[in-house]
């Protein structure tokens, strides 16, 4: 730095003009700027305005003397260290000199002043001042250059940071933008330009313009609120891409505040959620559709719900056409057609943009077609619809299988019903004619052998009639047509009747029937049906426990408040694995070759007992027979009179 | 006299044989319409043994026609049903097919005695 040499200012203070003139004369010509003051007050005033290199101060002055002026000068910051040279009279004593030093004098001169001495002393202070000034200037210069350097560095850092942030903003997959404190766009990253297809300059318009019209108002309101409140903004909305398609984004913005907390800018991001949301939507749709299709065996209902879901989640219109599984046997197979179409949506059948076949097994049994006003589908959507097509196909196939099975069961039950009816007609004639024959033999006293054979034929006819009745019972039970004719019955008597009726058969099987009946158990039941249950159980006991006694106990299950009948045989018993299924239709534990029967007796027995609100259970120790217990809650012991 | 109304020839003949052998006068009709002709055309029988499921006119229809005819209304009817679940109709007894010999004669005897 080449600043001009500083002006050295010197204050001369003396109340006498001639002395001031003398002083000025001595010091003039040395390049000093000499300021004169004619009184202490004047000197103090001058010292307020300037920085003097030295003050030459006369001690003896009216009003305020030199000492007082010096002490006042010392109290001021500006003049606290300004060198003071006192001028004293010849009469000045040592005390005065001492006092002069004590108030801050750096030197003193006696009047009359020796010009050379004054000049020399002033020169010393002037040099000191000059040096001091230079040092201060240098320090200042140093400081300011350092400050400039720092500012430059900061500026560079700022630029580097900004560049780095921009690079970062351009590197990340999100759309990044900034606005000023009022929300006016100041920056958008490359991603935004790439997404919108607009040149970078034009892209930097308000991002709200790109928001889907459906969400724009709400989005703008929310953004306005965030700006006003200085609070973070977050919203999911669709943003228009360059190709006109909309994609879901998570839009977020946070305020950028300075050290004092004032908002200086807003930093925003748009994160593309479209894939995530669509994937989530697809997963949900698949799961829901799976449930809807699987929850019903009515294919039409399932497909209708599927169409409803598709129109809500994927399209504006949907048609589903499939072969009706129930009409399969018809000459012209019927079809299921489900169409769901929002107002104004294109016809999916003619303008379907997303189509998938409904595939059951390896057959195409229909198609799903979707159409939309302004929606673009991607490969994932197509894959999902194809998946739905397979699921719908499975549902249609299930419904078909179910319908077929149901039809088969219905046909079989109808057949059983018709067959047993048809069988009963000739049985009626046979039974009556044999009955008549038996009667005639008894009256006519015919050959014993004829009588025996007739009786046997009649017995077989009864058995045949019972089998036919079982078949009819099964079809009746399957159709849910079992009705009870309830009357008041005595359980002990009922058991007695059945055991008596089966007496002959028991004797032939070599089974003594041991009946232990608690008397007085009675209540409402269908006599004939309960007899049928007991007949079936006893029939089984005779069949599987031939040659061993059969115990029949009539009693009560007090815990379950029901009358019970227990039939216990000592035959082959039932294997534990077989126990759970012996009450099922057409089931039998014993091999059919060795033991006859349709496998219907226990099934019918259980159905009848359950129709009475009761239960039946079987217990067995294989090899040591089986025990069947029937509980009938409608029968009780007579209450004590 | 007992009027047997039954469409199946074998069964009809069986009823006729058994009842005749038991000493009853028996006449037969193969369906409700024929039975109604017989009932209106001649002396009232003491008992009608009525099958329900028949062609031309079934048992229920015949029974309804008899109800409407003051002369026929009070003739006792024994119904022979295929199943116990069949629709009810007014009668003095219901027998279940196939009817055992004794059950038939017992029922007939009980009705005619009263």
Boltz contact constraints between the chains, C-beta under 6 A:
constraints:
  - contact:
      token1: [A, 421]
      token2: [B, 82]
      max_distance: 6.0
  - contact:
      token1: [A, 424]
      token2: [B, 97]
      max_distance: 6.0
  - contact:
      token1: [A, 424]
      token2: [B, 98]
      max_distance: 6.0
  - contact:
      token1: [A, 425]
      token2: [B, 8]
      max_distance: 6.0
  - contact:
      token1: [A, 425]
      token2: [B, 11]
      max_distance: 6.0
  - contact:
      token1: [A, 427]
      token2: [B, 98]
      max_distance: 6.0
  - contact:
      token1: [A, 428]
      token2: [B, 11]
      max_distance: 6.0
  - contact:
      token1: [A, 428]
      token2: [B, 97]
      max_distance: 6.0
  - contact:
      token1: [A, 428]
      token2: [B, 98]
      max_distance: 6.0
  - contact:
      token1: [A, 429]
      token2: [B, 10]
      max_distance: 6.0
  - contact:
      token1: [A, 429]
      token2: [B, 11]
      max_distance: 6.0
  - contact:
      token1: [A, 429]
      token2: [B, 14]
      max_distance: 6.0
  - contact:
      token1: [A, 431]
      token2: [B, 98]
      max_distance: 6.0
  - contact:
      token1: [A, 431]
      token2: [B, 100]
      max_distance: 6.0
  - contact:
      token1: [A, 432]
      token2: [B, 14]
      max_distance: 6.0
  - contact:
      token1: [A, 432]
      token2: [B, 18]
      max_distance: 6.0
  - contact:
      token1: [A, 432]
      token2: [B, 101]
      max_distance: 6.0
  - contact:
      token1: [A, 433]
      token2: [B, 14]
      max_distance: 6.0
  - contact:
      token1: [A, 435]
      token2: [B, 101]
      max_distance: 6.0
  - contact:
      token1: [A, 436]
      token2: [B, 17]
      max_distance: 6.0
  - contact:
      token1: [A, 436]
      token2: [B, 18]
      max_distance: 6.0
  - contact:
      token1: [A, 436]
      token2: [B, 21]
      max_distance: 6.0
  - contact:
      token1: [A, 465]
      token2: [B, 98]
      max_distance: 6.0
  - contact:
      token1: [A, 481]
      token2: [B, 85]
      max_distance: 6.0
  - contact:
      token1: [A, 483]
      token2: [B, 85]
      max_distance: 6.0
